[in-house]
C-alpha cells in the first residue's frame, strides 16, 4: 500500500526539521514534537520513513516544503500499526520474489 499524502508530508516535515532546524533554538518543530508527544520513535516508523525517503530523489533533506504541516495519524499507536502493515507488505513482497 503506498504512503498517503499526509504520511509523505509528515516525513518531509520531519526530515526538514532534522536537517534544517535542529540547531536553531526556539524554531517550531511540529513533526518532531508530535512524535515526542505520542511516544513514537523514528524506529517505530522506520518503514514509513525509509519508503518516503526512497521515493524522493535528490538529497535526504527537503529544502522547500510546499504543504503546511499536518499530523498523518491520530495516535501514536496508529503510526506504529501503519509501520507494521508496511513491514508485512515488504516481507510478503520478498517472499513472492524469492519463492
OpenMM code with the backbone's topology and positions (N, CA, C; nanometers):
from openmm import Vec3, app, unit

residues = "UNK UNK UNK UNK UNK UNK UNK UNK UNK UNK UNK UNK UNK UNK UNK UNK UNK UNK UNK UNK UNK UNK UNK UNK UNK UNK UNK UNK UNK UNK UNK UNK UNK UNK UNK UNK UNK UNK UNK UNK UNK UNK UNK UNK UNK UNK UNK UNK UNK UNK UNK UNK UNK UNK UNK UNK UNK UNK UNK UNK UNK UNK UNK UNK UNK UNK UNK UNK UNK UNK UNK UNK UNK UNK UNK UNK UNK UNK UNK UNK UNK UNK UNK UNK UNK UNK UNK UNK UNK UNK UNK UNK UNK UNK UNK UNK UNK UNK UNK".split()
positions = [
    Vec3(0.0845, -0.1170, 0.0000),
    Vec3(0.0000, 0.0000, 0.0000),
    Vec3(0.0902, 0.1248, 0.0000),
    Vec3(0.0698, 0.2113, -0.0943),
    Vec3(0.1536, 0.3316, -0.0989),
    Vec3(0.1244, 0.4245, 0.0182),
    Vec3(0.2190, 0.5117, 0.0448),
    Vec3(0.2003, 0.6091, 0.1507),
    Vec3(0.0926, 0.7096, 0.1113),
    Vec3(0.0194, 0.7567, 0.2108),
    Vec3(-0.0790, 0.8611, 0.1853),
    Vec3(-0.0063, 0.9946, 0.1689),
    Vec3(-0.0759, 1.0925, 0.1153),
    Vec3(-0.0154, 1.2256, 0.1012),
    Vec3(0.0171, 1.2844, 0.2383),
    Vec3(-0.0661, 1.2581, 0.3382),
    Vec3(-0.0373, 1.3061, 0.4735),
    Vec3(0.0898, 1.2429, 0.5292),
    Vec3(0.1097, 1.1134, 0.5034),
    Vec3(0.2310, 1.0461, 0.5508),
    Vec3(0.3549, 1.1026, 0.4817),
    Vec3(0.3443, 1.1241, 0.3515),
    Vec3(0.4574, 1.1830, 0.2782),
    Vec3(0.4900, 1.3213, 0.3325),
    Vec3(0.3873, 1.4014, 0.3531),
    Vec3(0.4060, 1.5360, 0.4044),
    Vec3(0.4686, 1.5334, 0.5440),
    Vec3(0.4229, 1.4408, 0.6284),
    Vec3(0.4773, 1.4301, 0.7640),
    Vec3(0.6262, 1.3986, 0.7594),
    Vec3(0.6652, 1.3009, 0.6784),
    Vec3(0.8070, 1.2634, 0.6688),
    Vec3(0.8887, 1.3791, 0.6107),
    Vec3(0.8342, 1.4466, 0.5118),
    Vec3(0.9049, 1.5617, 0.4554),
    Vec3(0.9312, 1.6672, 0.5626),
    Vec3(0.8304, 1.6948, 0.6447),
    Vec3(0.8480, 1.7925, 0.7528),
    Vec3(0.9469, 1.7412, 0.8568),
    Vec3(0.9382, 1.6152, 0.8913),
    Vec3(1.0299, 1.5584, 0.9899),
    Vec3(1.1739, 1.5695, 0.9404),
    Vec3(1.1979, 1.5353, 0.8149),
    Vec3(1.3332, 1.5449, 0.7596),
    Vec3(1.3792, 1.6897, 0.7505),
    Vec3(1.2898, 1.7774, 0.7118),
    Vec3(1.3242, 1.9195, 0.7054),
    Vec3(1.3662, 1.9689, 0.8440),
    Vec3(1.2893, 1.9310, 0.9445),
    Vec3(1.3224, 1.9710, 1.0808),
    Vec3(1.4575, 1.9153, 1.1229),
    Vec3(1.4825, 1.7900, 1.0929),
    Vec3(1.6069, 1.7251, 1.1348),
    Vec3(1.7296, 1.7880, 1.0692),
    Vec3(1.7173, 1.8217, 0.9422),
    Vec3(1.8334, 1.8733, 0.8699),
    Vec3(1.8474, 2.0246, 0.8764),
    Vec3(1.7374, 2.0949, 0.8852),
    Vec3(1.7421, 2.2404, 0.8743),
    Vec3(1.7218, 2.3158, 1.0051),
    Vec3(1.6491, 2.2576, 1.0993),
    Vec3(1.6062, 2.3368, 1.2133),
    Vec3(1.6609, 2.2942, 1.3485),
    Vec3(1.7250, 2.1788, 1.3577),
    Vec3(1.7641, 2.1290, 1.4900),
    Vec3(1.8655, 2.2177, 1.5604),
    Vec3(1.9453, 2.2910, 1.4860),
    Vec3(2.0458, 2.3760, 1.5501),
    Vec3(1.9913, 2.5136, 1.5883),
    Vec3(1.8695, 2.5427, 1.5511),
    Vec3(1.8103, 2.6738, 1.5807),
    Vec3(1.7208, 2.6650, 1.7046),
    Vec3(1.7531, 2.7408, 1.8033),
    Vec3(1.6764, 2.7403, 1.9281),
    Vec3(1.5467, 2.8184, 1.9083),
    Vec3(1.4372, 2.7620, 1.9565),
    Vec3(1.3098, 2.8311, 1.9542),
    Vec3(1.2319, 2.8214, 1.8244),
    Vec3(1.2843, 2.7511, 1.7258),
    Vec3(1.2125, 2.7345, 1.5993),
    Vec3(1.1151, 2.6185, 1.6151),
    Vec3(0.9893, 2.6364, 1.5748),
    Vec3(0.8909, 2.5273, 1.5898),
    Vec3(0.9306, 2.4028, 1.5095),
    Vec3(0.9149, 2.2883, 1.5710),
    Vec3(0.9410, 2.1594, 1.5052),
    Vec3(0.8192, 2.0695, 1.5288),
    Vec3(0.7079, 2.0964, 1.4606),
    Vec3(0.5825, 2.0268, 1.4919),
    Vec3(0.5848, 1.8763, 1.4675),
    Vec3(0.6511, 1.8296, 1.3633),
    Vec3(0.6541, 1.6846, 1.3389),
    Vec3(0.7326, 1.6142, 1.4493),
    Vec3(0.8458, 1.6704, 1.4858),
    Vec3(0.9263, 1.6139, 1.5947),
    Vec3(0.8481, 1.6178, 1.7255),
    Vec3(0.7814, 1.7277, 1.7505),
    Vec3(0.7016, 1.7399, 1.8733),
    Vec3(0.5869, 1.6385, 1.8756),
    Vec3(0.5265, 1.6124, 1.7587),
    Vec3(0.4185, 1.5141, 1.7530),
    Vec3(0.4713, 1.3759, 1.7917),
    Vec3(0.5860, 1.3383, 1.7358),
    Vec3(0.6443, 1.2081, 1.7714),
    Vec3(0.6673, 1.1990, 1.9219),
    Vec3(0.7265, 1.3021, 1.9780),
    Vec3(0.7571, 1.3027, 2.1214),
    Vec3(0.6298, 1.2954, 2.2052),
    Vec3(0.5317, 1.3756, 2.1702),
    Vec3(0.4061, 1.3800, 2.2472),
    Vec3(0.3315, 1.2472, 2.2433),
    Vec3(0.3483, 1.1727, 2.1341),
    Vec3(0.2772, 1.0460, 2.1191),
    Vec3(0.3660, 0.9238, 2.1470),
    Vec3(0.4835, 0.9514, 2.2013),
    Vec3(0.5772, 0.8453, 2.2405),
    Vec3(0.6093, 0.7513, 2.1240),
    Vec3(0.6378, 0.8134, 2.0100),
    Vec3(0.6755, 0.7393, 1.8900),
    Vec3(0.8199, 0.7752, 1.8583),
    Vec3(0.9018, 0.6738, 1.8363),
    Vec3(1.0402, 0.6985, 1.7968),
    Vec3(1.0536, 0.6782, 1.6461),
    Vec3(1.1637, 0.7222, 1.5914),
    Vec3(1.1842, 0.7006, 1.4482),
    Vec3(1.1949, 0.5517, 1.4176),
    Vec3(1.2389, 0.4721, 1.5127),
    Vec3(1.2417, 0.3261, 1.4934),
    Vec3(1.1006, 0.2697, 1.4797),
    Vec3(1.0057, 0.3309, 1.5495),
    Vec3(0.8666, 0.2853, 1.5437),
    Vec3(0.8028, 0.3078, 1.4072),
    Vec3(0.8563, 0.4018, 1.3312),
    Vec3(0.8003, 0.4340, 1.1997),
    Vec3(0.9067, 0.4228, 1.0898),
    Vec3(1.0037, 0.3369, 1.1111),
    Vec3(1.1173, 0.3276, 1.0190),
    Vec3(1.0776, 0.2901, 0.8766),
    Vec3(0.9803, 0.2019, 0.8603),
    Vec3(0.9390, 0.1640, 0.7247),
    Vec3(0.8753, 0.2819, 0.6517),
    Vec3(0.7975, 0.3597, 0.7233),
    Vec3(0.7351, 0.4780, 0.6649),
    Vec3(0.8434, 0.5766, 0.6218),
    Vec3(0.9391, 0.6017, 0.7107),
    Vec3(1.0467, 0.6944, 0.6801),
    Vec3(1.1284, 0.6467, 0.5599),
    Vec3(1.1667, 0.5209, 0.5618),
    Vec3(1.2511, 0.4685, 0.4542),
    Vec3(1.1799, 0.4657, 0.3192),
    Vec3(1.0517, 0.4326, 0.3205),
    Vec3(0.9758, 0.4296, 0.1960),
    Vec3(0.9673, 0.5694, 0.1348),
    Vec3(0.9367, 0.6691, 0.2166),
    Vec3(0.9279, 0.8059, 0.1656),
    Vec3(1.0638, 0.8547, 0.1166),
    Vec3(1.1663, 0.8265, 0.1916),
    Vec3(1.2998, 0.8717, 0.1516),
    Vec3(1.3441, 0.8065, 0.0223),
    Vec3(1.3022, 0.6820, 0.0011),
    Vec3(1.3358, 0.6134, -0.1241),
    Vec3(1.2586, 0.6731, -0.2419),
    Vec3(1.1371, 0.7203, -0.2166),
    Vec3(1.0558, 0.7824, -0.3218),
    Vec3(1.1137, 0.9148, -0.3680),
    Vec3(1.1680, 0.9907, -0.2743),
    Vec3(1.2217, 1.1231, -0.3063),
    Vec3(1.3539, 1.1074, -0.3790),
    Vec3(1.3733, 1.1889, -0.4772),
    Vec3(1.5013, 1.1893, -0.5456),
    Vec3(1.5799, 1.3085, -0.4943),
    Vec3(1.7098, 1.2957, -0.4963),
    Vec3(1.7924, 1.4068, -0.4523),
    Vec3(1.8400, 1.3900, -0.3097),
    Vec3(1.8723, 1.5011, -0.2450),
    Vec3(1.9284, 1.4947, -0.1096),
    Vec3(1.8267, 1.4437, -0.0084),
    Vec3(1.8742, 1.3950, 0.1061),
    Vec3(1.7839, 1.3397, 0.2069),
    Vec3(1.7004, 1.4454, 0.2781),
    Vec3(1.7373, 1.5712, 0.2671),
    Vec3(1.6585, 1.6751, 0.3311),
    Vec3(1.5616, 1.7368, 0.2307),
    Vec3(1.4677, 1.8110, 0.2814),
    Vec3(1.3655, 1.8731, 0.1970),
    Vec3(1.3892, 2.0244, 0.2033),
    Vec3(1.4497, 2.0809, 0.0997),
    Vec3(1.4874, 2.2221, 0.1054),
    Vec3(1.3690, 2.3186, 0.1122),
    Vec3(1.2629, 2.2922, 0.0408),
    Vec3(1.1477, 2.3820, 0.0437),
    Vec3(1.0195, 2.3020, 0.0558),
    Vec3(0.9486, 2.3206, 0.1647),
    Vec3(0.8237, 2.2483, 0.1856),
    Vec3(0.7118, 2.3199, 0.1115),
    Vec3(0.6282, 2.2418, 0.0458),
    Vec3(0.5197, 2.3021, -0.0315),
    Vec3(0.3846, 2.2920, 0.0389),
    Vec3(0.3727, 2.2034, 0.1354),
    Vec3(0.2453, 2.1874, 0.2064),
    Vec3(0.2646, 2.2192, 0.3543),
    Vec3(0.1638, 2.2773, 0.4187),
    Vec3(0.1760, 2.3028, 0.5621),
    Vec3(0.1774, 2.1714, 0.6404),
    Vec3(0.2365, 2.1766, 0.7575),
    Vec3(0.2442, 2.0577, 0.8427),
    Vec3(0.1056, 2.0123, 0.8849),
    Vec3(0.0872, 1.8820, 0.8863),
    Vec3(-0.0330, 1.8203, 0.9421),
    Vec3(0.0046, 1.6812, 0.9902),
    Vec3(-0.0413, 1.6402, 1.1080),
    Vec3(-0.0105, 1.5045, 1.1528),
    Vec3(-0.0749, 1.4013, 1.0606),
    Vec3(-0.0050, 1.2914, 1.0384),
    Vec3(-0.0541, 1.1876, 0.9472),
    Vec3(-0.1431, 1.0857, 1.0170),
    Vec3(-0.1346, 1.0769, 1.1487),
    Vec3(-0.2116, 0.9787, 1.2246),
    Vec3(-0.2717, 1.0472, 1.3455),
    Vec3(-0.3785, 0.9893, 1.3978),
    Vec3(-0.4437, 1.0488, 1.5152),
    Vec3(-0.3705, 1.0128, 1.6439),
    Vec3(-0.3143, 0.8928, 1.6477),
    Vec3(-0.2475, 0.8461, 1.7698),
    Vec3(-0.1124, 0.7844, 1.7354),
    Vec3(-0.0306, 0.7719, 1.8369),
    Vec3(0.0972, 0.7048, 1.8181),
    Vec3(0.0785, 0.5589, 1.7802),
    Vec3(-0.0232, 0.4953, 1.8356),
    Vec3(-0.0484, 0.3549, 1.8035),
    Vec3(-0.0867, 0.3387, 1.6565),
    Vec3(-0.1611, 0.4341, 1.6008),
    Vec3(-0.1935, 0.4291, 1.4575),
    Vec3(-0.0669, 0.4346, 1.3726),
    Vec3(0.0269, 0.5199, 1.4116),
    Vec3(0.1535, 0.5314, 1.3379),
    Vec3(0.2305, 0.3997, 1.3438),
    Vec3(0.2363, 0.3409, 1.4622),
    Vec3(0.3086, 0.2142, 1.4787),
    Vec3(0.2407, 0.1013, 1.4013),
    Vec3(0.1079, 0.0995, 1.4023),
    Vec3(0.0335, -0.0037, 1.3290),
    Vec3(0.0560, 0.0107, 1.1791),
    Vec3(0.0560, 0.1316, 1.1303),
    Vec3(0.0819, 0.1550, 0.9878),
    Vec3(0.2209, 0.1060, 0.9509),
    Vec3(0.3172, 0.1283, 1.0366),
    Vec3(0.4528, 0.0814, 1.0120),
    Vec3(0.4574, -0.0715, 1.0068),
    Vec3(0.3817, -0.1360, 1.0968),
    Vec3(0.3760, -0.2828, 1.0958),
    Vec3(0.3108, -0.3343, 0.9676),
    Vec3(0.2072, -0.2645, 0.9183),
    Vec3(0.1435, -0.3030, 0.7917),
    Vec3(0.2445, -0.2989, 0.6773),
    Vec3(0.3227, -0.1929, 0.6735),
    Vec3(0.4226, -0.1805, 0.5676),
    Vec3(0.5303, -0.2878, 0.5801),
    Vec3(0.5677, -0.3210, 0.7023),
    Vec3(0.6668, -0.4273, 0.7243),
    Vec3(0.6148, -0.5604, 0.6697),
    Vec3(0.4878, -0.5893, 0.6966),
    Vec3(0.4285, -0.7138, 0.6463),
    Vec3(0.4257, -0.7136, 0.4933),
    Vec3(0.3884, -0.6014, 0.4342),
    Vec3(0.3865, -0.5920, 0.2883),
    Vec3(0.5261, -0.6142, 0.2296),
    Vec3(0.6265, -0.5570, 0.2928),
    Vec3(0.7642, -0.5759, 0.2458),
    Vec3(0.8062, -0.7218, 0.2561),
    Vec3(0.7716, -0.7858, 0.3672),
    Vec3(0.8050, -0.9273, 0.3851),
    Vec3(0.7314, -1.0137, 0.2830),
    Vec3(0.6043, -0.9858, 0.2588),
    Vec3(0.5269, -1.0611, 0.1592),
    Vec3(0.5860, -1.0445, 0.0200),
    Vec3(0.6260, -0.9228, -0.0136),
    Vec3(0.6851, -0.8974, -0.1449),
    Vec3(0.8167, -0.9719, -0.1616),
    Vec3(0.8963, -0.9766, -0.0551),
    Vec3(1.0236, -1.0510, -0.0596),
    Vec3(0.9982, -1.1996, -0.0779),
    Vec3(0.8950, -1.2520, -0.0104),
    Vec3(0.8629, -1.3941, -0.0202),
    Vec3(0.8200, -1.4299, -0.1617),
    Vec3(0.7428, -1.3433, -0.2236),
    Vec3(0.6962, -1.3684, -0.3611),
    Vec3(0.8160, -1.3684, -0.4561),
    Vec3(0.9065, -1.2742, -0.4385),
    Vec3(1.0233, -1.2667, -0.5270),
    Vec3(1.1159, -1.3855, -0.5103),
    Vec3(1.1307, -1.4341, -0.3878),
    Vec3(1.2238, -1.5441, -0.3645),
    Vec3(1.1584, -1.6821, -0.3837),
    Vec3(1.0280, -1.6850, -0.3871),
    Vec3(0.9585, -1.8112, -0.3918),
    Vec3(0.9141, -1.8479, -0.5263),
] * unit.nanometer
topology = app.Topology()
chain = topology.addChain("A")
for resn in residues:
    res = topology.addResidue(resn, chain)
    for name in ("N", "CA", "C"):
        topology.addAtom(name, app.Element.getBySymbol(name[0]), res)
